[in-house]
Amino acid sequence: MKRKIGKISAEVALGMLILMLFVPLASADNWDTTGNDLTAVGKLGSKNAYDVSFITNDQEAMRITTGQKIGIGTMTPQEKLTLGSGSNFAVEMTAPSAPSGTPYTTGGNMADNTYYYVITALNGVGETIKGTESSGIVIYGGTPPGSGRVELTWAGVTGAQSYKIYRTTTSGTYSSPAYIGNPTTTSYTDTLFIPNSGEPPSSTTAYVNKITAFGTSWFLGGNVGIGTATPGSNDRLTIKSIGDTNLYYGLRVQNSQGDDQFVVRSDGNVGIGTNAPISKLSVAGGTVISTVWAYSQPAPANGLIVEGLVGFGTINPQKALEINSATGANLRLVYNDANGPIYSNGYTDFDTDRYGNLFVKPTGTGVCIGTPNPGMMTPQAKLEVTDSVMSTYTGSPIGYFGTITADTIALVGDSSSTPVTLPSSSNIGICGFGDDYAGYFVGKGYFSDNVGIGTPTTLNKLDVSGAIAVGASYAGSSTAPSNGMIIEGNVGIGETSLGSNDRLTIKSAGATSSYYGLKVQNSGGTNQFVVRSDGKVGIGLVGPTEMLEVDGDACADSFKGRPSSNGNFLNNGETYGFVVEPAGQIFIGRTDIPNFKGILMEAGTEKVSMGTATISHRLTIASTDEKTLRLIGPDGGSAGYGARLNFGDGDFVYIEEDEDDHLYIYGDDRTTIMGGNVGIGNDNPATKLHVNGDVAFGDGSEKTIQSGTVTVTHTYHTLDTENNDDTDELWVISGGDTSGQILVLRAVNSDRTVVAKDGGNMQLSGDFSMDNAQDTLVLIYDDDLSTWFELSRSDNGA
């Protein structure tokens, strides 16, 4: 039975395909579905398996075999998915979504109306179909009319290079002319430009990827990984080899015969013309590097042609070939016979220095210029020239560089070895350039007259103009000061027997004080430092009388004398008064040190006296007037208050001028004045405490009676009843512990009554009711009887 179902979409066809594969139909054994464009023939409802075909225009378009293979354009698919010959495979680029538009009544030329827009995306291949249409965008009330505009924005499409915008006033209809713009961004301002000819395409031509059977294939979207699912985010093609040894290849390019022409191995080696590169780049054949010759000039067999500059060891060559070698020779020539280079037979190195000099260094007999058949003849000298040699240099045209040994260089007058006899006015010069040797001698040398180094004028056996470095470690590696000298070893002046650890030994010409071993003078010739033969040293003077005498100021971290010395460690004379004795005593004074009228630091006792030789305490000060000791503090500017005299550790007991002309005495536990009378405002006290002036006990702190008891902490207190009762009785006063202690009590409130009871630990002249804030009671404490006795009362409220 066949049924026509008409035209169906690709999605419906795919759904039908899935339905046919997985949902058997029990209503018929064989079925055909025939439409205007599609016919599918198959068999369902039985356990037997049959191929499923899709036929269009009377030709089979797709087949799904019982072997679960799909063929498109072929009836005999051999793989899971097989395309017929001449088939292409493509992935379309996504069409843009609907744009959003904001209407404005100014800034354009658009009349009041409703506008619709669609957008297509373009890449380097073609254009997509139109995207979803925008909602109607209404412009109304333009000021003036016909001055509206629309601001469009839309979501970008991956891979798009630009967009086309189409506009209409009839929804869904975009017949030409409808094209209004081609922006490269995702926004556009429509001001009613006259539409151009064009309408959205009915089918897409914008592919992201395309694979053709024999034409051009490309991948425009995304990155490709071969052997890996994680190509780099910026890597268009990533190839992961199967293995990591040189047996595996990540990339092979072959000719039509299957011969490898380009390979990239897993060990990183690249081969051009060879599939077995043993280096990072191996080329089998000639190479041309040029923008001109690369297409026109073949390279010699296995050779190299380079159009530009070549640098070895440099990134900035200045010539066609530039070799820069930090170590060793810059260029080496090796003879090559049929068996390859013969390094054992020798080679020739070419080198240069920082001054551009050329050095030719053969390992063989010498250098031959003009000698035919190299390798067939043996040079007879280091330099052999078969033709004339000319020098235009008017100075010394012939130079020798090397170690001079016997008969190494000789001037001969004829073919014999007889030296040339030179006139007395003739000179033989050995000259060098830059850091090279001007002369190098091995063995003994003899000069019968004066020798000049750096100067042609000699007045002494050796005259040197310039700096001198002496020593194996200094010579050639350390720079001496201008016209100066640096010496690595020990030096003797007037002495040949030097100590191994003595850098400089100077032996004077005589042993008396009139001979000097060392003199240091200033530029004017004045002696600034002398060492005499008798061992005495003078600084700032030429005739020291002591072992060290300094005419001027001296500064040192410390002075130390020998423990066995009988004299003073330091003594600048009684006139100026500073003596340090060997025993450790230090005298500081003026002219009366023998009578100890200065400062004495006594050795052994660690006691110090000022103005007296009698030391009874750690510090003893004797003065001739009342100005014996003054302490000046850091505060108050010229007033200088804030000085403190501490006793013991910390700030627990001290005397301090805490404000200008205010004396503060502090004892953390107690302050006691023992012996004699104390006067305050009286310089002749007649009693233990004699005060001329007022005495204050301080502000009275309030105490509340607790079960008939109060605890006193001050000399003056105010009293209140317990729980603010109208009346309360006071029987016991705690806190009194010193005989003679005075206590003043006063009622704090006239509305409540405190009754001091005669009894308890108080001896009163009868009970005392303090019912007025002006009532006071004065008591004195007796420690032996543990009793407070009444001195007076004031019943001011009676």
C-alpha positions in Angstrom: 0.0 0.0 0.0 1.4 3.5 -0.9 0.4 6.8 0.6 1.1 10.3 -0.7 2.1 12.7 2.1 3.2 15.6 -0.1 6.3 17.7 0.5 8.0 17.3 3.8 10.7 19.3 5.5 14.2 17.9 6.2 13.3 17.8 9.9 10.2 15.8 9.3 12.1 13.4 7.0 14.7 12.9 9.7 12.0 12.3 12.3 10.4 9.7 10.0 13.7 8.1 9.5 14.2 7.7 13.2 10.7 6.5 13.6 11.2 3.8 10.9 14.4 2.6 12.5 13.2 2.3 16.1 9.4 2.0 16.0 8.1 -1.0 13.9 4.7 -0.6 12.4 2.5 -3.6 12.9 -0.2 -2.5 10.4 1.6 -3.4 7.2 4.4 -5.6 6.0 5.5 -3.4 3.2 4.9 0.4 2.9 5.6 3.2 0.5 5.4 6.9 1.4 5.2 8.9 -1.8 5.1 12.7 -2.1 5.7 15.2 -4.8 9.4 15.2 -3.9 10.1 12.3 -1.7 9.4 8.5 -1.7 10.6 6.2 1.0 10.3 2.4 0.5 10.9 -0.2 3.2 9.4 -3.1 5.0 8.2 -2.9 8.6 6.3 -5.1 10.9 8.5 -8.2 10.6 11.7 -9.4 12.2 13.4 -9.6 8.8 15.8 -6.7 8.1 15.6 -4.6 4.8 17.4 -1.6 3.5 15.6 1.7 3.7 15.7 4.1 0.7 14.7 7.7 0.2 13.8 8.5 -3.4 13.4 12.0 -4.9 12.5 12.7 -8.6 12.5 9.0 -9.2 16.1 8.6 -8.1 17.4 7.2 -4.9 18.7 10.0 -2.8 19.7 8.2 0.4 19.9 4.6 1.6 20.2 3.1 5.1 21.5 -0.5 4.9 20.8 -3.4 7.3 24.5 -3.1 8.2 23.8 0.3 9.7 25.6 2.1 6.9 24.2 5.3 5.4 24.8 6.2 1.7 23.9 9.6 0.2 24.0 9.6 -3.6 25.1 5.9 -3.6 23.2 2.6 -3.1 26.2 0.6 -1.9 27.7 2.5 1.1 30.7 0.7 2.4 31.3 3.0 5.4 29.1 4.3 8.2 28.5 7.4 6.1 29.4 7.3 2.4 28.8 10.2 -0.1 28.3 9.6 -3.8 31.0 10.5 -6.3 31.3 14.3 -6.9 29.6 15.1 -3.6 30.5 18.0 -1.4 30.1 18.4 2.4 29.5 21.9 3.9 28.5 23.6 7.2 26.4 26.7 6.9 27.1 29.8 8.9 24.4 30.8 11.4 22.0 33.4 10.3 21.7 36.5 12.6 19.0 36.8 15.3 16.4 39.5 15.1 17.8 43.0 15.6 16.6 45.4 18.3 15.7 48.9 17.3 15.1 52.2 19.1 13.2 54.9 17.3 14.0 58.6 17.6 12.0 61.5 16.2 15.1 63.6 15.3 18.4 63.1 13.7 17.2 61.5 10.4 14.9 61.7 7.4 12.4 58.9 8.2 8.7 59.6 8.0 6.2 58.5 10.6 5.6 54.8 9.9 6.3 51.2 11.2 9.5 49.7 10.0 10.8 46.1 9.9 14.3 44.8 9.6 16.2 41.6 8.9 19.9 41.0 8.8 22.2 38.6 6.9 25.8 37.7 7.8 28.7 37.6 5.3 32.1 35.9 5.4 34.8 35.5 2.8 32.6 32.9 1.0 29.1 34.3 0.7 26.0 35.4 2.5 23.5 33.7 4.8 19.8 33.7 4.5 18.0 36.4 6.3 17.6 36.1 10.1 14.5 36.5 12.2 12.6 39.7 11.5 12.6 42.5 14.1 9.4 43.6 15.8 7.7 46.6 14.2 9.5 49.8 15.1 7.2 52.8 15.1 8.3 56.4 14.5 5.6 58.9 15.4 5.7 62.6 15.9 8.9 63.6 14.2 10.0 67.1 14.9 9.7 68.3 12.2 7.9 65.5 10.5 10.1 63.3 8.4 13.2 63.7 10.7 13.1 60.3 12.5 15.9 57.7 12.7 16.2 54.1 14.1 19.2 52.8 16.1 19.7 49.1 15.4 21.8 46.6 17.4 22.0 42.7 17.1 24.0 39.8 18.4 27.2 39.0 16.5 27.6 35.8 14.4 30.8 33.8 14.9 32.9 34.0 11.7 31.0 36.9 10.2 33.1 39.7 8.6 30.2 42.1 7.9 26.4 42.2 7.8 23.7 43.4 5.4 20.6 45.1 6.5 17.3 45.0 4.7 14.3 47.2 5.5 10.6 47.1 4.7 7.3 48.7 5.9 5.4 45.5 5.1 6.2 42.7 7.5 7.7 39.7 5.8 8.1 41.3 2.4 11.7 42.3 1.4 11.5 42.5 -2.4 14.2 44.6 -4.1 15.1 47.3 -3.4 15.4 46.6 0.3 19.1 46.6 1.0 20.2 49.7 3.0 23.7 49.1 4.5 26.7 46.8 5.0 28.3 47.5 8.4 31.2 45.5 9.9 30.0 46.0 13.5 26.8 44.9 15.2 25.1 48.3 15.2 23.7 50.6 12.6 21.8 53.9 12.4 19.0 54.0 9.8 18.2 57.5 8.6 16.1 56.4 5.6 18.9 56.1 3.1 17.3 55.3 -0.3 17.3 51.5 -0.5 19.7 49.9 -3.0 18.8 47.2 -5.4 18.8 43.8 -3.6 16.9 41.5 -1.4 17.8 38.8 1.1 19.0 35.6 -0.6 16.6 32.6 -0.6 19.5 30.2 0.2 22.8 30.5 2.0 26.1 30.7 0.3 28.0 31.5 3.5 29.7 28.3 4.6 31.9 27.9 7.6 33.5 24.7 6.5 33.4 22.9 3.1 34.9 19.7 1.9 34.8 18.9 -1.9 35.7 15.8 -3.7 38.0 17.4 -6.3 37.6 21.1 -5.8 38.8 23.5 -3.1 38.1 22.7 0.6 38.4 25.0 3.5 37.8 25.4 7.3 36.8 28.9 8.3 35.4 28.3 11.7 37.2 26.9 14.8 40.5 25.0 15.3 41.2 21.5 14.0 42.9 18.8 16.0 44.3 15.6 14.5 45.0 13.0 17.2 43.9 15.4 19.9 40.6 16.8 21.1 42.2 19.9 22.7 43.9 22.0 20.0 45.3 25.3 21.3 42.8 28.2 21.4 45.0 30.1 18.9 46.1 27.1 16.9 44.2 26.5 13.6 45.8 23.0 13.2 47.2 20.8 15.9 48.6 17.4 15.1 49.4 14.9 17.9 51.6 12.0 16.8 50.9 8.4 17.8 54.3 8.0 19.5 57.2 10.1 20.9 60.2 8.4 19.2 61.7 9.2 15.8 59.7 6.2 14.4 56.5 8.3 14.5 55.6 11.2 12.2 53.2 14.0 13.0 53.1 15.3 9.4 54.2 13.7 6.0 53.8 15.4 2.6 54.4 13.1 -0.3 54.5 13.4 -4.1 52.2 11.6 -6.4 54.5 8.5 -6.3 54.2 8.3 -2.5 57.7 9.6 -1.8 58.1 11.7 1.3 59.0 15.3 0.4 58.4 17.0 3.8 58.1 15.3 7.3 57.8 16.5 10.9 58.8 13.8 13.3 57.7 13.3 16.9 61.2 14.2 18.2 60.8 17.7 16.6 63.1 17.1 13.7 62.0 18.4 10.3 63.0 16.8 7.0 62.8 18.4 3.5 63.6 15.9 0.8 64.3 13.2 3.4 62.1 11.2 5.8 64.9 10.5 8.2 66.1 13.9 9.6 68.7 13.5 12.3 68.8 17.2 13.1 66.1 19.8 13.9 66.2 20.7 10.2 67.7 18.3 7.5 67.5 19.3 3.8 68.4 16.8 1.1 69.2 18.9 -1.9 69.9 22.5 -2.7 68.4 25.5 -1.0 67.6 29.0 -2.2 66.8 31.8 0.2 65.7 34.8 -2.0 62.6 36.7 -3.1 64.2 36.9 -6.6 66.1 33.7 -7.2 63.8 31.3 -5.4 61.6 30.9 -8.5 64.3 31.3 -11.2 67.7 30.2 -10.0 68.4 26.5 -9.0 70.8 26.0 -6.1 73.9 23.8 -6.7 73.6 20.2 -5.7 73.2 20.1 -2.0 74.3 23.7 -2.0 73.0 27.0 -0.7 72.2 30.3 -2.4 71.3 33.3 -0.2 70.3 36.7 -1.6 70.5 38.7 1.7 73.0 39.0 4.5 74.0 35.9 6.5 75.1 36.1 10.2 76.7 33.4 12.3 76.7 34.3 16.0 75.1 37.7 15.3 71.5 38.9 14.8 72.6 42.0 12.9 75.0 41.1 10.1 76.3 44.1 8.1 77.9 42.2 5.2 77.0 39.3 2.9 78.7 37.0 5.4 79.4 38.0 9.0 80.8 35.6 11.6 80.8 36.5 15.3 82.5 34.1 17.6 83.0 34.8 21.3 85.4 31.9 21.7 87.7 30.1 19.2 88.3 30.8 15.6 85.7 32.6 13.5 86.4 30.5 10.3 88.1 27.2 9.8 89.2 25.6 6.5 89.6 21.8 6.4 90.9 19.8 3.5 88.4 17.4 2.1 89.4 14.4 0.1 87.2 11.6 -1.3 86.7 10.2 2.2 85.6 13.5 3.8 87.3 16.1 6.0 90.8 15.2 7.3 91.0 17.0 10.6 94.0 14.9 11.7 96.2 16.4 9.0 95.6 19.9 10.2 93.5 22.9 9.3 93.7 26.7 9.1 91.8 29.1 11.4 90.9 32.7 10.5 90.2 35.1 13.4 90.0 38.8 14.1 90.1 41.1 17.1 88.2 44.1 18.3 90.4 46.4 16.2 89.7 44.5 12.9 93.1 42.8 12.6 93.1 39.6 10.6 94.9 36.5 12.0 95.6 33.4 9.9 96.6 30.5 12.1 97.5 27.3 10.2 98.2 24.1 12.2 100.6 23.0 9.4 104.0 24.4 8.4 102.9 27.8 7.2 100.9 30.1 5.0 101.5 30.1 1.2 100.5 32.9 -1.1 100.8 32.2 -4.8 101.8 28.6 -4.3 99.9 26.3 -6.8 98.4 23.0 -6.0 97.6 23.4 -2.3 98.3 20.2 -0.4 100.9 19.1 -2.9 103.7 21.3 -1.7 105.2 21.9 1.8 105.8 25.5 2.8 109.4 26.3 3.8 108.4 29.1 6.3 105.4 30.3 8.3 104.8 32.8 5.4 105.8 31.9 1.9 105.1 34.3 -0.9 106.0 33.3 -4.5 105.7 36.9 -5.8 106.8 40.3 -4.7 105.6 41.9 -1.4 105.1 45.6 -1.1 104.5 47.8 1.9 103.8 51.6 1.7 104.2 52.0 5.5 107.1 54.4 6.1 107.7 53.2 9.7 108.5 49.6 10.5 107.2 47.6 7.5 108.2 44.2 9.0 106.9 43.0 12.3 107.1 39.8 14.3 104.5 38.4 16.7 105.3 35.3 18.7 107.8 33.8 21.1 111.3 34.7 20.0 113.7 31.8 20.4 117.1 31.2 18.9 117.3 31.8 15.2 113.5 32.4 15.0 114.1 35.8 13.3 117.2 37.1 11.7 118.1 39.8 9.3 120.4 38.4 6.7 122.3 40.2 4.0 122.6 37.4 1.5 121.7 33.8 1.0 123.8 32.8 4.0 122.9 33.1 7.6 125.3 36.0 8.2 123.5 38.8 10.1 123.3 42.2 8.6 125.6 44.8 10.1 123.5 47.8 10.9 124.8 51.4 11.3 124.8 52.7 14.9 122.0 55.1 13.9 119.7 52.2 12.8 116.8 50.8 14.9 115.0 47.5 14.9 111.4 48.0 16.2 108.9 45.5 17.5 105.5 47.1 17.5 102.0 45.9 18.3 98.4 47.2 18.1 95.6 47.3 20.6 95.8 44.6 23.2 98.3 42.6 21.3 102.0 42.3 22.3 104.4 44.9 21.1 107.2 42.5 22.1 107.3 39.1 23.7 110.6 37.6 24.9 111.4 34.2 26.3 114.7 33.6 28.1 117.2 36.3 29.2 117.5 39.7 27.7 120.3 42.2 27.9 120.3 45.9 27.4 123.6 47.7 27.8 122.1 51.2 28.1 118.9 52.9 29.3 115.5 51.4 28.5 112.4 53.4 27.9 108.8 52.0 28.1 106.3 54.4 26.7 108.9 57.1 26.2 111.8 57.5 23.7 113.7 59.7 26.2 115.6 57.8 28.9 117.6 59.3 31.8 117.7 56.2 33.9 118.3 52.5 33.4 114.5 52.1 33.2 112.1 55.0 32.4 108.4 54.2 32.3 105.7 56.6 31.1 102.4 55.1 32.3 101.1 52.7 34.9 102.9 49.5 36.1 101.3 46.3 37.3 103.6 43.7 39.0 102.5 40.2 39.7 101.0 37.1 38.0 97.5 37.9 39.1 97.7 41.7 38.4 99.5 41.8 35.1 97.1 41.6 32.2 94.0 41.6 34.4 94.1 44.7 36.8 94.5 48.3 35.8 97.1 50.3 37.7 96.4 54.0 38.5 97.6 56.6 36.0 101.4 56.8 36.2 101.2 54.6 39.3 102.0 51.0 40.3 100.3 48.0 41.8 102.4 45.2 43.3 101.1 41.7 44.1 104.0 40.4 46.2 106.1 41.8 49.0 108.4 44.8 48.6 111.7 45.6 50.2 113.3 49.1 50.3 116.9 49.0 51.5 116.3 45.3 52.5 116.7 42.0 50.7 115.6 39.6 53.4 111.8 40.1 53.5 109.4 38.3 55.8 107.0 36.1 53.9 104.0 38.0 55.4 105.5 41.5 55.2 104.1 43.4 52.3 106.5 46.4 52.7 109.8 46.3 54.5 111.8 49.6 54.7 115.3 49.6 56.1 116.7 53.0 57.1 120.1 54.2 56.2 121.0 54.8 59.8 119.9 53.8 63.3 119.7 57.2 65.0 116.9 59.7 65.2 118.3 61.7 62.4 117.4 59.0 59.9 113.9 58.4 58.6 112.6 55.2 57.2 109.4 56.8 55.9 108.2 60.3 55.1 104.8 61.3 53.8 104.6 64.8 52.5 101.9 67.0 51.0 102.1 68.6 47.6 104.0 71.5 49.1 106.8 69.3 50.5 105.7 69.5 54.2 106.1 66.4 56.2 102.8 65.0 57.3 103.8 61.6 58.6 107.2 60.3 59.5 108.7 57.1 60.9 112.2 57.6 62.4 114.8 55.0 62.7 114.4 55.0 66.5 110.8 53.8 66.1 109.1 57.1 66.9 106.2 58.2 64.8 105.2 61.7 64.1 101.8 62.8 62.6 101.7 66.5 61.7 105.3 67.1 62.8 108.8 65.9 61.8 110.6 65.5 65.2 108.5 63.3 67.5 109.8 62.9 71.1 107.5 60.1 72.0 106.7 56.8 70.3 103.6 58.4 68.8 103.2 62.2 68.7 100.3 63.9 67.0 100.3 67.6 66.3 96.6 68.2 65.9 93.3 66.4 66.7 93.1 62.7 67.1 90.1 60.3 67.0 90.0 56.7 67.9 87.4 54.1 68.9 89.6 53.1 71.9 93.1 53.6 73.5 94.8 50.6 75.1 98.1 50.3 76.9 100.1 47.2 77.7 99.2 45.6 81.0 102.9 45.3 82.0 103.4 49.1 81.5 104.6 51.0 84.6 103.8 54.4 83.1 100.4 56.0 82.5 98.3 54.7 79.7 97.4 58.2 78.7 98.7 61.5 80.1 98.5 64.9 78.5 100.2 66.7 81.4 99.0 68.3 84.6 98.4 71.6 82.9 95.5 70.2 80.9 94.6 67.4 83.3 93.8 64.0 81.8 95.5 60.9 83.1 94.7 57.2 82.8 96.9 55.2 85.1 97.8 51.5 84.6 95.8 50.6 87.6 92.7 51.9 85.8 92.2 55.2 87.7 91.1 58.1 85.6 91.8 61.7 86.6 90.1 64.6 84.8 90.8 68.1 86.0 92.7 71.3 85.3 95.8 72.3 87.2 95.3 70.6 90.6 95.1 66.9 89.7 97.6 65.9 92.5 95.1 67.3 95.1 92.2 65.6 93.4 90.3 68.8 92.7 89.0 67.5 89.4 87.1 64.3 88.7 88.4 61.0 90.0 87.3 57.6 88.8 88.7 55.3 91.5 90.0 51.9 90.2 88.5 48.8 91.9 85.7 50.5 93.8 83.8 51.9 90.8 83.4 55.1 92.8 83.5 58.6 91.3 84.3 61.9 93.1 84.2 65.5 91.9 86.2 68.1 93.7 87.4 65.9 96.5 89.8 63.0 97.1 87.6 61.5 99.8 85.2 59.1 98.1 82.6 57.6 100.5 79.8 56.8 98.0 79.4 55.7 94.4 79.2 59.4 93.6 80.7 62.1 95.9 80.5 65.8 95.0 82.3 68.5 96.8 81.8 72.2 96.0 83.1 75.5 97.2 79.6 77.2 97.2 75.9 76.2 97.3 75.8 75.4 93.6 76.6 71.7 94.0 74.3 69.8 91.6 71.7 70.8 89.1 69.3 68.6 87.1 67.8 70.2 83.9 64.9 68.5 82.3 63.7 68.4 78.7 60.5 70.5 79.1 59.7 74.2 79.3 62.5 75.4 77.0 64.9 77.6 79.1 62.9 76.6 82.3 64.2 73.1 81.9 61.7 71.3 84.1 60.9 67.6 83.8 64.1 66.3 85.3 63.6 63.2 87.4 65.8 61.5 90.0 64.8 57.8 90.3 65.5 55.3 93.1 65.6 51.6 92.6 64.1 49.9 89.6 61.3 51.4 87.4 59.3 54.5 88.3 58.3 53.4 91.8 60.2 56.0 93.9 61.4 59.3 92.5 61.7 63.0 92.9 60.7 65.1 89.9 60.1 68.8 88.9 56.9 67.9 87.1 56.0 71.5 86.3 58.0 74.7 86.4 59.0 75.4 90.0 56.8 72.4 91.2 58.5 69.6 93.2 56.9 66.2 93.1 57.9 63.4 95.5 56.5 59.9 94.7 56.7 56.7 96.7 54.7 53.8 95.3 54.3 52.1 98.8 55.0 55.0 101.2 56.9 58.2 101.7 58.5 58.6 105.1 60.4 61.6 106.7 62.5 60.4 109.6 64.4 62.4 112.2 63.9 66.1 113.1 61.0 68.4 112.5 59.4 69.1 109.1 58.3 72.6 108.2 55.9 73.6 105.4 56.0 77.3 104.9 58.3 77.5 108.0 62.1 77.2 107.9 62.4 76.7 111.7 59.8 74.0 112.6 59.2 73.6 116.3 57.3 70.3 116.0 57.5 67.2 113.8 55.2 68.9 111.4 55.0 72.7 111.4 52.7 74.2 108.8 52.4 77.9 108.1 49.3 78.1 105.9 46.2 76.1 105.1 45.9 72.3 105.3 43.4 70.4 103.2 42.4 66.8 103.4 41.0 66.7 99.9 37.5 66.0 98.6 35.5 63.8 100.9 34.4 60.5 99.2 30.9 59.2 100.1 30.5 56.1 102.3 27.3 54.1 102.8 26.7 52.3 106.1 26.6 48.5 105.7 25.2 46.7 108.7 26.4 49.4 111.0 29.9 49.6 109.5 31.9 51.8 107.1 35.4 51.3 105.8 37.5 54.5 105.5 40.1 55.2 102.9 40.6 58.9 103.2 40.8 61.5 106.0 37.5 63.0 105.0 34.2 61.2 104.2 30.5 61.9 103.9 28.1 59.3 105.3 24.7 58.0 104.1 22.2 55.5 105.4 21.9 52.0 104.2 19.3 51.6 101.4 18.5 55.4 101.9 16.7 54.6 105.2 15.5 57.6 107.1 17.8 56.7 110.1 20.8 54.4 110.4 23.3 53.7 113.2 27.1 53.7 112.8 28.9 51.4 115.3 32.2 50.3 113.7 34.8 52.2 111.6 37.1 49.9 109.7 40.3 50.9 107.9 42.1 52.7 110.8 45.5 51.1 111.3 47.8 54.0 112.3 47.9 55.8 115.7 47.2 59.5 115.3 45.2 59.1 112.2 42.6 61.9 111.9 39.1 61.2 110.4 36.4 63.8 109.6 32.8 62.6 109.0 29.9 64.6 107.7 26.2 63.8 106.9 25.6 63.7 103.2 21.9 64.5 103.2 19.7 66.6 105.5 16.7 64.4 104.8 18.3 61.3 106.4 19.9 60.8 109.9 23.1 59.0 110.6 23.6 58.3 114.4 27.2 57.7 115.5 27.0 55.4 118.5 29.2 55.6 121.5 30.4 52.1 121.7 31.7 49.6 119.1 35.2 50.8 118.3 34.2 54.5 118.9 34.6 56.4 122.2 32.3 59.4 122.0 30.9 61.9 124.5 27.5 60.3 123.9 25.7 59.3 120.7 25.7 62.0 118.0 22.8 62.3 115.5 23.9 63.9 112.2 20.6 64.9 110.7 21.8 67.9 108.8 24.4 68.1 105.9 26.3 70.6 108.0 26.8 68.2 111.0 30.5 67.1 111.3 32.4 64.7 113.7 36.2 64.7 114.1 38.0 61.5 115.4 41.5 60.4 116.1 42.7 56.7 116.1 44.7 54.9 118.8 46.3 51.7 117.4 47.1 50.2 120.9 43.3 50.4 121.9 42.0 49.9 118.4 39.6 52.7 119.1 38.5 56.0 117.5 38.3 58.8 120.0 36.2 61.9 119.5 38.1 65.2 119.2 35.1 67.5 118.4 31.7 67.6 116.9 29.6 70.3 115.2 25.9 70.1 115.5 25.2 72.8 113.0 21.7 71.7 112.3 20.5 71.8 116.0 
